[in-house]
Amino acid sequence: MTVHVAGAGLAGLAAAWQAARAGHCVVVHEAAGGAGGRCRSIDVGGLGRPIDNGTHVLLGANRTALDFLEATAGPRALREAAARDLPFMDLESGARWTVEVSGGGLRALSGCGGVRVPARILGGMLGLLPRGTVAETYGALGPAYARLIAPLALAIFNRPPGEVEAAALAPVLHRLARGGRGALRPHLPRGNLGPAWVAPILASLASQGVELSTRDPLRAIAAEGGYVRSATFGSGAVTLGDGDALILALPPWALGLLPPGIRPPSFETGAVVCAHFAVPGLRHFPDGAAMMGLTGGTAQWLARTGETLSVTVSAARDLVGLASEDIAARLWRDAASALGMAVGMAVASPPPFRVIKERRATASLRHRFGPGSAIARLYFAGGWTRAPAPDTIETAVLSGIDAAGCLAPAV
């Protein structure tokens, strides 16, 4: 039995790993020149170092993705933040606080005398799966909404809180709140994504006999009698015999080739903008943090890889149309203010930078799509398939494992 996986993003790689573990022969077909999908490294001039296309972070509560990376890429694939909690700063007021898990719930803890900011997001509000958007449901909580719920909703769903259903956010917050003190601890790649994650995953898959065919896009699918019968890739047509299967680990906008009987999913996309700055001497963030959240400005998240400072903006559809120079100036001003780098550095003149615009960084559906389909032996994977859950690394890995779990036993 052979399982063909179309797409070598993390969903496709997780599906291949799970299928190989179950004893199947696996071939992964990738349209691009390398694996990784939305998690990829880029070699660029000007910075003197490689960068990632964006800031990719896992939290301690993302156990499926963390376990997958440890099993495939090894324990040194991730660097765990020394601080268990997420520090924040408001760029307008200068206020600082941390978001942490405490007593089975989430709270925002002010830096001024340890004063608690109310964060009533558990109990009845979660148990009833509230209606309306996040902004409508939680906006009345005041500081707890502004300092805790809104930033997390924006980062998790890559959409403004006024466009995210509270019923979709509530289970995510509940899982974080029940995850213990390490649930919010950030885990970032140890170095760049390519060598830290993708290359070791591919080596692990190769050791299990998984084949990877790059520059090999899926071009057509043929189904007959309720079964998928063949798939045509750039490298040629593949006939699927009894017991063979096809897993589509593709973004929803690449699914226009589905056979009759399966309606392509209706989706919306969210943009992310990330600016990478070369900052000599950048050693650490305050209090051992691996990343830092910002409100009250344009920048939303700061992260560090060596001497590269990465500044990320989610739900960035109003930003992607600007020139890279203008984006860099805005984000550098916010980052310099947050980290206190204005002394001895020209805030108005950013250091060498590279701006990455991911116009379709995430996809959102209202209803789940997959892993099974109306066509036998045809399955779907991808973070977007698990709607209304967010399209994240965690959901991508989960979806790949789920898709492979639908396969018939290997013989």
N, C-alpha and C positions, 0 to 999 in steps of 0.2 A: 504494500500500500504506500502510495506517495501523496504527500500533502504539499500542494503548491501555495505559497504565501505571496500575495502581491503587495509589496510595500515593506520597506526595511526601516520604518520608524520604530519607536519603542513598542508600539502595539504589535507590529509584525514580528519583531525580534522576540517578544515575550510569547507570542503564539508559536513561533518556531521552536523555542526552548521547551515549552510545555509539550508540544507534539513529539519532539525528539525524545524527551524523557519517557513518553508513553510507548516508545518503540517504533515510531513511524519514520520512514524516510522523508526528508523535508528538503524542499528547494525554495529559496527566497528569491523573488524577482524584484529588482529595484530600478525605477526609471532613471534616477540620478546616478552620478558617478560614484557615489559612496552611500553608506548606511547612516542612520541617525535621524532622518526626517527633520522634524523641527528642533531636534537637539543636535546641533552640529557646530564644529569649530571652523573658523575662517582664517586663512593666512592673508594678512593685509600689509601693505607698505605704510610707512609713516609712523606707526606705533612701535616698530621694532620687536613685535611679539604677536603671536596668534591671539585671536579673540573668539568668543562664542557668539552665536547669533543673538543671544539674549541671556538674561539671568535665569538659570534653571535651578530651582530650590525645592527640596523636599522637607516636610516637617516630620517631627517624630511620630505623629499619628499616621503617616503614610506608610504603614507597615508592609503592604504588599509590594510596593515599588522598592522600598529599602531592602526587603528580603530578596527580591529578584536581583538587585544590583550586587548584593553581597554574594549571592550564589553564582553569579555569572562573571562579574567584574572584580570580585574580591573585596575584602574588608577595607582596603585602602583606596577604594574608588571615591569615597566621600570624606569630606572633612566636617566634623561635627563642631558646631559653635560651642565655645566654652560656656556661654550664658544660655540658660534654659528658656529664657523668655525673649519676647520681641520688644526692643526699644523703639520709641517713637519720639518725634519732635514736631511741633507746629511752627512753621516758618514765619507766621505772622506774629504770634505772641511770644515765641521763644519757649513755650511750655514743653516740658519733657515728661514722658511717662513710659511705663512698660505694660505690655499685655501678657498676662500669664494665666495658667490654670491653677485654681486654688479651691479646695473643698468641693470638688465635683462640678465646678462651674468655671466660667471665664470672668476675669476682671481686668480693669485698667487701673494701674496703681501709679499715682502721681509721684513725681520726684520731690515734691515739697512736703517734707515731714511725713511721708508715707501715707498721705490721705487717700482713702479709697474713693474711686469714682464708681457710682452704681452701674452695674452691668447685669440687669435682670433678663437673661435670655433663656433661662431653663424653665422647668416647671410647666405650668399650663400653657404658656405661649408656644413652647415647642411641642408639647403633647397634643395640642389641638391642630397642629400644622396650619399656621395662620394664613389668612387670605390677604391678597393685595401684594404690593411690592415691598421690598425691604425698607425703602424710604417711608412708605405709608405706615407700615406696621411698627417699625422701631424708631422712627424719627422723634417721637415724643420722649424718648429716653434721654434726650439732651446730650450731656458729655459722654455717656456710655455709647450712644450711637455714633457721635462724631469721632471718638477716640478708639473705638473697638469694632463695632459692627460694620460701619461704612467702609473703613480701610480693608477689612478682611473680605467683605463682599466684593469690593472692586478688584482685589488681587486674585481671588479665587475664581470669579466668573468672568473677569475681563469685560465687564459691562458696568455702567453706572448703577448705583443702588436703586434708582427710580425705574430701572428696566429689569431688575432681577426679582423673581417671585420669592416672597418670604418663605413659602413652603419648600422651595428648593434649597435655600440657605439653612433653614432650621436644622435638618439632619446633619449637615456638615459641621455646624457649630456644636451640635450635641456630641458628635464624635470627637471633636477636638476637646470639648470640656470633660469628657469621660476618659480621655487618654492619659491622665496623670501629668505630673509636673514636666515631663519631657515631651509632651504632645506638640508644643509649639517650638521646640528647639530646631533651628534651621540646620539642614545638612546640604552642603554644596559640593560640587565636583572638586576633587583634589587636583587642581590645575584646570586645564581646558577639557571640554567634553569629549573631544575626539580621543585623546590618549587615556583619559580617566575612565570613561564609560564605554564608548562605542567600540574601540579596538579590543579591549578585553572581552566584551560580550561576544564579538565576532569570533575571537579565539576560542571561547568556551563552546560556541555553537559548532565551530569547525571540528573540535575534539569529539563532538557527538555525531559527526558525519553530515552536518547540515551544509548544503551548498548555497552559495550566494552568487547570483548573477546580476551584475550592475549594468546600467544603461540598457535595461531590458523591460520597457514599459508594457503594461497590459493594454492590448488593443481591442480585443473582442472576447465575448463569452457566448457560447452556444449551449442552449438547453433544449431537451426533448423528453417528452414523457414524464415531466416533473423532476428530471435530474439534470444536473450540469454535465455536459458531455465533452466539451473541449474548451480550451482557453488559448487565445493567440497572444503571444508576447512578441517583443521586438526580435527575439531570437528565433521565433517560429511558433508553429501550432503544437499544442500538447493535447493528446487525447486522454481523457480521464476514464479509466476503467472502473470496474466494480471495486468499491472500497477506497478509491482515490477521492481527494477532496480539494476544494479551492477556498482559501481564506482571503478575503479582500480587506487588507489593512491599509485602506486608502482614505484620504479626506473626502468629505461628502461631495465637494465640487469636482471630484474625479470619477464620479459614478454615473456619468451619462451613458455608459455602455452596458448598463444592466439589461438582462434579457427580459422579454415580455413577461408580465405577471408580477414584477417587482417595481413599484413606483419609487423613483429616486427620492431621497429625503428632502424635506423643506428645511432650510437652515438659515441662520444669520451668522456673520463672522464678526470677530472683534480684533481690533488692531493693537499692537504693542510697539512702542518705540524704545530702543535702548541705545544709550550713548556710552561708549567706552573711552576713558581718558587715561593717558599714560602719566602717572603721578609718581616721580622718583621720591623715595623715602616714605611712601605710604605703607605703614607696617601693620596697623591694627585699628579697630574701631573702639570706642569707649566700652569699658566693662566686659571686654572679651567677646563682644557681639560679632557675628559673622555678617549680619546685615542690619539695616536700620530703615524704619518706615518714616515717611514724611507726610504731613498734611499742610494745607495753607499755601501751597505753591504749585509749580508744574511737576516737579520730580516727586515720585512716590516711594521708590525703594532705592537704597544704596547697598551695594555689595562689593567685596574686594577679592580679587584674585592676584596675589603677589602685589605688584606695583601698578595694577590696572584697577581703576575705579569704574564700576558699571552702575549707571543710573537708569532706572526703568520707569516707564509710564504705561499703565494699563488703560484700556478703553480710550485709546489714543487717536481716534478717527479724526479729531479736529487738529491733530498735530502732524499727521503724516504728510500733509500737503505742503508743509513749510520747508524751506531750504535747510539742509543739514547744518549749515553755519548758525542759523538762527536758533535751531533746536539745541545745539551744543551750548550756545551762549546762555540760554535760559536754564538748562539743566546744570551747567557748571556753576552758575550763580547760586542756585539752590543748594547744591552739594557743598560748595565752599562755605556757605553760611551754616549749614548743619554741622559740618566737621571742624569749623573754626579754622579754615585754611586761608582766610583772607590775609592774615599777617604774613608778609613777605611773598605773597602771590597775587598776581593781577586777576581779580575776579572777573573783570570785564573781558579779559583775553584768555580763553581756555587753553590748557596745554594741548599737545597733539591728541586728536580724537578721531573716532570713527562712529558714525551714527548708522544703526541698523533699523530699518522700517519693515516690520512684519505686518502687512496689511490684513492677512488672514491667519493670525496667530492662533486663534481658537475658533471653534464652531459651536453654536448652541442650537439645540432642537428642543421642542416642547415634549416630545414623546420618545421613548426608547426605540432604537432601531437595531435589531439583532440581539444575540449573535446568530440565531438561526434565520432561515428565510423560507419563502414559499417554494423554493427550488432545493431539492435534496442535495446534500453534499456541497452546498454553497453557504459560506459563513462570513460574518462581518466582524471586524475589530477596529478599534480606534476610540480615543477618549470621548468623542462626540456621540458614540452609539449608546452611551449609558444615560441619556437624558432622563430626567432633568438634572442629573448630577453634572458638575462642571467638567469641562474638557481639560484635564490636567494630566501630568505624568502618572499619577496614581491610577486614574480611571483608564488611561491608555494601557497600562500594564495589566490591570484587572480584565479589561476587555479582551486582550490577547489570550490570557489564560482561560477565560470563559469560552472563547471561540474554540480553542484547542480541546477544551473539555467536552465539546459536543461531538467530537470525532468518534467513529466506531472504534472498538478495540483493535489494536494492531494484531495482525496474524502472521 
